[in-house]
Amino acid sequence: MNISDNTIFIPGGTSGIGLALALRLQEAGNTVVIGGRRTEVLDRLAAEHGFDVVTLDIGDPASVLSARDTVLAAHPDLNVLIAMAGIMVAEDVTTAGFLGTAERIIDTNVLGPVRLVAAFTEHLQTRSDATIITVSSGLAHTPLRVTPSYNASKAFIHQFTESIRLQFAGTSVQVIELVPPAVRTELMPGQSQVEAFLPLDDYINETMSLLASEPDATEILVERVKPLRFSEVNGAYAQAIALVNSH
Ligand SMILES: NC(=O)c1ccc[n+]([C@@H]2O[C@H](COP(=O)([O-])OP(=O)(O)OC[C@H]3O[C@@H](n4cnc5c(N)ncnc54)[C@H](OP(=O)(O)O)[C@@H]3O)[C@@H](O)[C@H]2O)c1
């Protein structure tokens, strides 16, 4: 992916990694459209930064299609989709009540990105140079004890991304997976204050520099995520699980 001169849609661009990436990509000479559920936040970000914005809930199939139509009507040249939106919620599987949380996570983190890919796949193939960026996690490969469905949702994203890349081979669509480590955002309440987690700016700097220096990358792996990403192949799975669960 060339990191300038694109028109990019980031559902999940209202905060955290998505917003930080939106700002950096805009600075790098891209037109950026951001989406999310919080209309008032979108309106503020549109006024402050000049983003085009669209309200959407990726848990709702009709909302995804309607956002797709709105974005493409205003930006028929759209060529990059960054499926950033996601939630992370703790669960206790020793009590039956975890089911509602699990269903919500799967609907948002698994079905949401699939809905986005389905909504944009045909359009993206009409562009000569298109990219789908998915967002998994180091936890797809090394589990955090308190978030089973989240970890599994990101494992789905990893394998879905690997698989769709095979189907898009020979088309104009490149597929890239961002695999963040623990980053200081408010994905979980209080997470932005955890000193052991990577500062958001550091994560974005390293990610932008990898995107720029490796235009054919399949995965964007900052240094901090590599022990989690490769724990099993390195034979260090137990140590990685201990590390992740020590905070
Ligand atoms: N921070 C980390 O440590 C970390 C590590 C690995 C992976 N990730 C992944 O990175 C992505 C961004 O997370 P973040 O850390 O930046 O957290 P965040 O600040 O909470 O951002 C989540 C974004 O997703 C949007 N969103 C959530 N549910 C949505 C829905 N149903 N429909 C539309 N938008 C929705 C939110 O916008 P609204 O609230 O306005 O809808 C927000 O823009 C997530 O996929 C997360 O799993 C984060």
The ligand as an SDF file (V2000), in Angstrom:
LIG
                    3D

 48 52  0  0  0  0  0  0  0  0999 V2000
   -5.7480   -0.8570   22.3810 N   0  0  0  0  0  0  0  0  0  0  0  0
   -5.2960   -2.0900   22.3550 C   0  0  0  0  0  0  0  0  0  0  0  0
   -4.5860   -2.5300   23.2930 O   0  0  0  0  0  0  0  0  0  0  0  0
   -5.5970   -2.9940   21.2060 C   0  0  0  0  0  0  0  0  0  0  0  0
   -4.8210   -4.1590   21.0560 C   0  0  0  0  0  0  0  0  0  0  0  0
   -5.1150   -5.0120   20.0090 C   0  0  0  0  0  0  0  0  0  0  0  0
   -6.1420   -4.7340   19.1360 C   0  0  0  0  0  0  0  0  0  0  0  0
   -6.8780   -3.5890   19.3000 N   0  0  0  0  0  0  0  0  0  0  0  0
   -7.9820   -3.3470   18.3730 C   0  0  0  0  0  0  0  0  0  0  0  0
   -7.8700   -2.0570   17.8470 O   0  0  0  0  0  0  0  0  0  0  0  0
   -9.1760   -1.5950   17.4800 C   0  0  0  0  0  0  0  0  0  0  0  0
   -9.3700   -0.1970   18.0310 C   0  0  0  0  0  0  0  0  0  0  0  0
   -9.3630   -0.2620   19.4450 O   0  0  0  0  0  0  0  0  0  0  0  0
   -8.8710    0.9480   20.3730 P   0  0  0  0  0  0  0  0  0  0  0  0
   -7.8790    0.4000   21.3100 O   0  0  0  0  0  0  0  0  0  0  0  0
   -8.5300    2.1070   19.5500 O   0  0  0  0  0  0  0  0  0  0  0  0
  -10.1940    1.1980   21.2660 O   0  0  0  0  0  0  0  0  0  0  0  0
  -11.3020    2.3650   21.2360 P   0  0  0  0  0  0  0  0  0  0  0  0
  -10.6850    3.6650   21.4760 O   0  0  0  0  0  0  0  0  0  0  0  0
  -12.3560    1.8690   22.1710 O   0  0  0  0  0  0  0  0  0  0  0  0
  -11.8420    2.3340   19.7460 O   0  0  0  0  0  0  0  0  0  0  0  0
  -12.8580    1.4820   19.3150 C   0  0  0  0  0  0  0  0  0  0  0  0
  -13.5130    2.1090   18.1130 C   0  0  0  0  0  0  0  0  0  0  0  0
  -14.4740    1.1830   17.5960 O   0  0  0  0  0  0  0  0  0  0  0  0
  -15.7000    1.8820   17.4260 C   0  0  0  0  0  0  0  0  0  0  0  0
  -16.7970    0.9140   17.5990 N   0  0  0  0  0  0  0  0  0  0  0  0
  -16.9780    0.0180   18.5950 C   0  0  0  0  0  0  0  0  0  0  0  0
  -18.0940   -0.6850   18.3870 N   0  0  0  0  0  0  0  0  0  0  0  0
  -18.6370   -0.2320   17.2350 C   0  0  0  0  0  0  0  0  0  0  0  0
  -19.7880   -0.5560   16.4910 C   0  0  0  0  0  0  0  0  0  0  0  0
  -20.6670   -1.5020   16.8920 N   0  0  0  0  0  0  0  0  0  0  0  0
  -20.0120    0.0870   15.3350 N   0  0  0  0  0  0  0  0  0  0  0  0
  -19.1650    1.0440   14.9090 C   0  0  0  0  0  0  0  0  0  0  0  0
  -18.0600    1.4200   15.5680 N   0  0  0  0  0  0  0  0  0  0  0  0
  -17.8050    0.7870   16.7220 C   0  0  0  0  0  0  0  0  0  0  0  0
  -15.6970    2.9790   18.4780 C   0  0  0  0  0  0  0  0  0  0  0  0
  -16.5080    4.0660   18.0750 O   0  0  0  0  0  0  0  0  0  0  0  0
  -17.9400    4.4050   18.7180 P   0  0  0  0  0  0  0  0  0  0  0  0
  -17.8420    4.1530   20.1990 O   0  0  0  0  0  0  0  0  0  0  0  0
  -18.1370    5.8400   18.3610 O   0  0  0  0  0  0  0  0  0  0  0  0
  -18.8890    3.4910   18.0530 O   0  0  0  0  0  0  0  0  0  0  0  0
  -14.2310    3.3980   18.4200 C   0  0  0  0  0  0  0  0  0  0  0  0
  -14.0190    4.2920   17.3610 O   0  0  0  0  0  0  0  0  0  0  0  0
  -10.1670   -2.6230   18.0190 C   0  0  0  0  0  0  0  0  0  0  0  0
  -10.5620   -3.5030   16.9740 O   0  0  0  0  0  0  0  0  0  0  0  0
   -9.3510   -3.3670   19.0500 C   0  0  0  0  0  0  0  0  0  0  0  0
   -9.8150   -4.6710   19.2630 O   0  0  0  0  0  0  0  0  0  0  0  0
   -6.6140   -2.7110   20.3050 C   0  0  0  0  0  0  0  0  0  0  0  0
  1  2  1  0
  2  3  2  0
  2  4  1  0
  4  5  1  0
  4 48  2  0
  5  6  2  0
  6  7  1  0
  7  8  2  0
  8  9  1  0
  8 48  1  0
  9 10  1  0
  9 46  1  0
 10 11  1  0
 11 12  1  0
 11 44  1  0
 12 13  1  0
 13 14  1  0
 14 15  2  0
 14 16  1  0
 14 17  1  0
 17 18  1  0
 18 19  2  0
 18 20  1  0
 18 21  1  0
 21 22  1  0
 22 23  1  0
 23 24  1  0
 23 42  1  0
 24 25  1  0
 25 26  1  0
 25 36  1  0
 26 27  1  0
 26 35  1  0
 27 28  2  0
 28 29  1  0
 29 30  1  0
 29 35  2  0
 30 31  1  0
 30 32  2  0
 32 33  1  0
 33 34  2  0
 34 35  1  0
 36 37  1  0
 36 42  1  0
 37 38  1  0
 38 39  2  0
 38 40  1  0
 38 41  1  0
 42 43  1  0
 44 45  1  0
 44 46  1  0
 46 47  1  0
M  CHG  2   8   1  16  -1
M  END
$$$$
